[in-house]
Amino acid sequence: MIHPATPGHHDEPALQPAYPITTPRLTLRPFTLDDLDAVHAYESRPDVTRYLYWHPRDRDTSREALAKKAIRTAIHREGDGLDLAITLRGSGHLIGSALLIWTSREHRQGEIGYVLHPGHHGHGYATEAAREMLRLGFTGLHLHRITGRLDARNTASARVLTKLGMRHEATLIDNEYVKGEWASEAVHAILETEWTP
């Protein structure tokens, strides 16, 4: 059951999905501490973290990050997020993570993100998982607008956002200093009125 976002009710979650969430090929579920091996398998890879804010993680750092992910299962207020494990329906194998953040209550804004193990690139899994995060944002939180922000060099991720129907709205040149270099940020977005379930 999805509870709508109603201003002024801070005791009840604004969004509490019923887990697991299934798509044609995937299951999205909360992380557990038992997911450490699978999570560390991709978080430790330089090709995964190249365009992210963080460097490849050692096992202890992955464990700390996983503990935070595991409690991000409901959205109560602005700034909260859902951080869900992406698993294959047939095998239950964990292949990545999908994220939805409620960035503004007043302006009904949200943001999505995703990370996928490179061994599972090229199958449309990131698009399938991210499409479900859009659905949760628009139907669960009643958002007006959802964005996707990424390093402008990350053309593969940009293709995912385009497949979701999100338009490229801006490229912010050298707007962040990340890992010792200036990085440009591409911003993609879609409105509730443009989204098709």
Contacts in CASP RR format, 6 or more apart in sequence:
PFRMAT RR
TARGET T0000
AUTHOR 0000-0000-0000
METHOD contacts of the structure
MODEL  1
MIHPATPGHHDEPALQPAYPITTPRLTLRPFTLDDLDAVHAYESRPDVTR
YLYWHPRDRDTSREALAKKAIRTAIHREGDGLDLAITLRGSGHLIGSALL
IWTSREHRQGEIGYVLHPGHHGHGYATEAAREMLRLGFTGLHLHRITGRL
DARNTASARVLTKLGMRHEATLIDNEYVKGEWASEAVHAILETEWTP
1 16 0 8 1.000
1 18 0 8 1.000
2 15 0 8 1.000
2 16 0 8 1.000
2 17 0 8 1.000
2 18 0 8 1.000
2 136 0 8 1.000
2 139 0 8 1.000
2 140 0 8 1.000
3 12 0 8 1.000
3 13 0 8 1.000
3 14 0 8 1.000
3 15 0 8 1.000
3 16 0 8 1.000
3 140 0 8 1.000
4 14 0 8 1.000
4 140 0 8 1.000
4 141 0 8 1.000
4 142 0 8 1.000
5 14 0 8 1.000
5 15 0 8 1.000
5 75 0 8 1.000
5 102 0 8 1.000
5 105 0 8 1.000
5 140 0 8 1.000
5 141 0 8 1.000
5 142 0 8 1.000
6 14 0 8 1.000
7 105 0 8 1.000
10 76 0 8 1.000
10 77 0 8 1.000
13 74 0 8 1.000
13 75 0 8 1.000
13 76 0 8 1.000
14 75 0 8 1.000
14 76 0 8 1.000
14 77 0 8 1.000
14 80 0 8 1.000
14 102 0 8 1.000
14 141 0 8 1.000
15 74 0 8 1.000
15 75 0 8 1.000
15 82 0 8 1.000
15 102 0 8 1.000
15 136 0 8 1.000
15 137 0 8 1.000
15 140 0 8 1.000
15 141 0 8 1.000
16 73 0 8 1.000
16 74 0 8 1.000
16 75 0 8 1.000
17 74 0 8 1.000
17 82 0 8 1.000
17 136 0 8 1.000
19 28 0 8 1.000
19 29 0 8 1.000
19 30 0 8 1.000
19 73 0 8 1.000
20 27 0 8 1.000
20 28 0 8 1.000
20 29 0 8 1.000
21 27 0 8 1.000
21 28 0 8 1.000
21 29 0 8 1.000
21 84 0 8 1.000
21 132 0 8 1.000
21 136 0 8 1.000
22 28 0 8 1.000
22 89 0 8 1.000
23 89 0 8 1.000
23 128 0 8 1.000
23 129 0 8 1.000
23 131 0 8 1.000
23 132 0 8 1.000
24 89 0 8 1.000
24 128 0 8 1.000
25 88 0 8 1.000
25 89 0 8 1.000
25 125 0 8 1.000
25 128 0 8 1.000
26 86 0 8 1.000
26 87 0 8 1.000
26 88 0 8 1.000
26 89 0 8 1.000
26 125 0 8 1.000
26 128 0 8 1.000
26 129 0 8 1.000
26 132 0 8 1.000
27 87 0 8 1.000
27 88 0 8 1.000
27 89 0 8 1.000
27 92 0 8 1.000
28 84 0 8 1.000
28 85 0 8 1.000
28 86 0 8 1.000
28 87 0 8 1.000
28 98 0 8 1.000
28 129 0 8 1.000
28 132 0 8 1.000
29 84 0 8 1.000
29 85 0 8 1.000
29 87 0 8 1.000
30 70 0 8 1.000
30 72 0 8 1.000
30 73 0 8 1.000
30 84 0 8 1.000
30 85 0 8 1.000
31 39 0 8 1.000
31 66 0 8 1.000
31 69 0 8 1.000
31 70 0 8 1.000
31 83 0 8 1.000
31 84 0 8 1.000
31 85 0 8 1.000
31 97 0 8 1.000
32 70 0 8 1.000
33 63 0 8 1.000
33 66 0 8 1.000
33 67 0 8 1.000
33 70 0 8 1.000
35 66 0 8 1.000
35 85 0 8 1.000
35 94 0 8 1.000
36 59 0 8 1.000
36 62 0 8 1.000
36 63 0 8 1.000
36 66 0 8 1.000
38 93 0 8 1.000
38 94 0 8 1.000
38 95 0 8 1.000
38 96 0 8 1.000
39 62 0 8 1.000
39 65 0 8 1.000
39 66 0 8 1.000
39 69 0 8 1.000
39 94 0 8 1.000
39 96 0 8 1.000
39 97 0 8 1.000
40 57 0 8 1.000
40 59 0 8 1.000
40 62 0 8 1.000
40 63 0 8 1.000
41 117 0 8 1.000
42 48 0 8 1.000
42 95 0 8 1.000
42 96 0 8 1.000
42 115 0 8 1.000
42 116 0 8 1.000
42 117 0 8 1.000
42 118 0 8 1.000
43 49 0 8 1.000
43 56 0 8 1.000
43 57 0 8 1.000
43 61 0 8 1.000
43 62 0 8 1.000
43 65 0 8 1.000
43 115 0 8 1.000
44 56 0 8 1.000
44 57 0 8 1.000
44 58 0 8 1.000
44 59 0 8 1.000
44 62 0 8 1.000
45 56 0 8 1.000
45 117 0 8 1.000
45 118 0 8 1.000
46 56 0 8 1.000
47 118 0 8 1.000
48 56 0 8 1.000
48 115 0 8 1.000
48 117 0 8 1.000
48 118 0 8 1.000
49 55 0 8 1.000
49 56 0 8 1.000
49 57 0 8 1.000
51 150 0 8 1.000
51 151 0 8 1.000
51 153 0 8 1.000
51 154 0 8 1.000
51 157 0 8 1.000
52 115 0 8 1.000
53 178 0 8 1.000
55 179 0 8 1.000
57 65 0 8 1.000
68 83 0 8 1.000
69 83 0 8 1.000
69 97 0 8 1.000
72 80 0 8 1.000
72 81 0 8 1.000
72 82 0 8 1.000
72 83 0 8 1.000
73 82 0 8 1.000
73 84 0 8 1.000
74 80 0 8 1.000
74 82 0 8 1.000
75 81 0 8 1.000
75 82 0 8 1.000
75 100 0 8 1.000
75 102 0 8 1.000
75 141 0 8 1.000
77 102 0 8 1.000
77 105 0 8 1.000
78 102 0 8 1.000
78 103 0 8 1.000
78 104 0 8 1.000
78 105 0 8 1.000
79 101 0 8 1.000
79 102 0 8 1.000
79 103 0 8 1.000
80 101 0 8 1.000
80 102 0 8 1.000
81 99 0 8 1.000
81 100 0 8 1.000
81 101 0 8 1.000
81 102 0 8 1.000
82 98 0 8 1.000
82 99 0 8 1.000
82 100 0 8 1.000
82 133 0 8 1.000
82 136 0 8 1.000
83 97 0 8 1.000
83 98 0 8 1.000
83 99 0 8 1.000
84 97 0 8 1.000
84 98 0 8 1.000
84 99 0 8 1.000
85 94 0 8 1.000
85 96 0 8 1.000
85 97 0 8 1.000
86 94 0 8 1.000
86 95 0 8 1.000
86 96 0 8 1.000
86 97 0 8 1.000
86 98 0 8 1.000
86 114 0 8 1.000
86 116 0 8 1.000
86 125 0 8 1.000
86 129 0 8 1.000
87 93 0 8 1.000
87 94 0 8 1.000
87 95 0 8 1.000
88 95 0 8 1.000
95 116 0 8 1.000
95 117 0 8 1.000
95 119 0 8 1.000
95 120 0 8 1.000
95 125 0 8 1.000
96 114 0 8 1.000
96 115 0 8 1.000
96 116 0 8 1.000
96 117 0 8 1.000
96 120 0 8 1.000
97 114 0 8 1.000
97 115 0 8 1.000
98 112 0 8 1.000
98 113 0 8 1.000
98 114 0 8 1.000
98 129 0 8 1.000
98 130 0 8 1.000
98 132 0 8 1.000
98 133 0 8 1.000
99 111 0 8 1.000
99 112 0 8 1.000
99 113 0 8 1.000
99 114 0 8 1.000
99 133 0 8 1.000
100 110 0 8 1.000
100 111 0 8 1.000
100 112 0 8 1.000
100 113 0 8 1.000
100 133 0 8 1.000
100 136 0 8 1.000
100 137 0 8 1.000
101 110 0 8 1.000
101 111 0 8 1.000
101 112 0 8 1.000
102 109 0 8 1.000
102 110 0 8 1.000
102 141 0 8 1.000
102 143 0 8 1.000
103 109 0 8 1.000
103 110 0 8 1.000
103 111 0 8 1.000
103 147 0 8 1.000
104 110 0 8 1.000
107 144 0 8 1.000
107 145 0 8 1.000
108 141 0 8 1.000
108 142 0 8 1.000
108 143 0 8 1.000
108 144 0 8 1.000
108 145 0 8 1.000
109 143 0 8 1.000
109 144 0 8 1.000
109 145 0 8 1.000
109 146 0 8 1.000
109 147 0 8 1.000
110 137 0 8 1.000
110 141 0 8 1.000
110 143 0 8 1.000
110 145 0 8 1.000
110 146 0 8 1.000
110 147 0 8 1.000
111 146 0 8 1.000
111 147 0 8 1.000
111 148 0 8 1.000
111 149 0 8 1.000
112 130 0 8 1.000
112 133 0 8 1.000
112 134 0 8 1.000
112 146 0 8 1.000
112 147 0 8 1.000
112 148 0 8 1.000
113 130 0 8 1.000
113 133 0 8 1.000
113 148 0 8 1.000
114 126 0 8 1.000
114 129 0 8 1.000
114 130 0 8 1.000
114 133 0 8 1.000
114 157 0 8 1.000
114 160 0 8 1.000
116 125 0 8 1.000
116 126 0 8 1.000
121 156 0 8 1.000
124 160 0 8 1.000
124 163 0 8 1.000
126 157 0 8 1.000
126 160 0 8 1.000
127 160 0 8 1.000
127 163 0 8 1.000
127 164 0 8 1.000
130 160 0 8 1.000
130 161 0 8 1.000
130 164 0 8 1.000
131 164 0 8 1.000
134 146 0 8 1.000
134 164 0 8 1.000
134 190 0 8 1.000
134 195 0 8 1.000
135 197 0 8 1.000
137 143 0 8 1.000
137 146 0 8 1.000
138 146 0 8 1.000
138 192 0 8 1.000
138 195 0 8 1.000
139 197 0 8 1.000
142 192 0 8 1.000
143 192 0 8 1.000
144 191 0 8 1.000
144 192 0 8 1.000
145 189 0 8 1.000
145 190 0 8 1.000
145 191 0 8 1.000
145 192 0 8 1.000
146 166 0 8 1.000
146 189 0 8 1.000
146 190 0 8 1.000
147 166 0 8 1.000
147 187 0 8 1.000
147 188 0 8 1.000
147 189 0 8 1.000
148 161 0 8 1.000
148 166 0 8 1.000
148 187 0 8 1.000
148 188 0 8 1.000
148 189 0 8 1.000
149 185 0 8 1.000
149 186 0 8 1.000
149 187 0 8 1.000
149 188 0 8 1.000
150 157 0 8 1.000
150 158 0 8 1.000
150 161 0 8 1.000
150 185 0 8 1.000
150 186 0 8 1.000
150 188 0 8 1.000
151 178 0 8 1.000
151 183 0 8 1.000
151 184 0 8 1.000
151 185 0 8 1.000
151 186 0 8 1.000
152 171 0 8 1.000
152 183 0 8 1.000
152 184 0 8 1.000
152 185 0 8 1.000
152 186 0 8 1.000
153 183 0 8 1.000
153 184 0 8 1.000
154 186 0 8 1.000
158 168 0 8 1.000
158 186 0 8 1.000
158 188 0 8 1.000
161 168 0 8 1.000
161 188 0 8 1.000
162 168 0 8 1.000
162 188 0 8 1.000
164 190 0 8 1.000
165 190 0 8 1.000
165 194 0 8 1.000
166 188 0 8 1.000
166 189 0 8 1.000
166 190 0 8 1.000
167 188 0 8 1.000
167 189 0 8 1.000
167 190 0 8 1.000
168 186 0 8 1.000
168 187 0 8 1.000
168 188 0 8 1.000
169 187 0 8 1.000
169 188 0 8 1.000
169 189 0 8 1.000
170 186 0 8 1.000
170 187 0 8 1.000
171 184 0 8 1.000
171 185 0 8 1.000
171 186 0 8 1.000
171 187 0 8 1.000
172 184 0 8 1.000
172 185 0 8 1.000
172 186 0 8 1.000
172 187 0 8 1.000
173 184 0 8 1.000
174 182 0 8 1.000
174 183 0 8 1.000
174 184 0 8 1.000
175 183 0 8 1.000
175 184 0 8 1.000
175 185 0 8 1.000
176 182 0 8 1.000
176 183 0 8 1.000
176 185 0 8 1.000
177 183 0 8 1.000
END
